[in-house]
């Protein structure tokens, strides 16, 4: 496989946790921090760091609120994030077809 085949791969989605987050948010309208943490089986700090990367890239939006006086952080995928993730999946599909 040459570099030209993989150069289009979005490095942000190369991390397993970020790939998982984007998959979950693509399937669901939104998800909260606790649900993501449980589904991905990661620590608070690890998930938080990955969410910061996705937020800085403009791929997710964050809503912080309080429910029964407890903080609740909810995430949604942005239009830009949805587009970038679909492009990433298309690139992966292209690689898979070349390998087969």
Order of alpha helices (4+ residues) and beta strands (2+ residues): alpha-alpha-beta-alpha-alpha-beta-beta-alpha
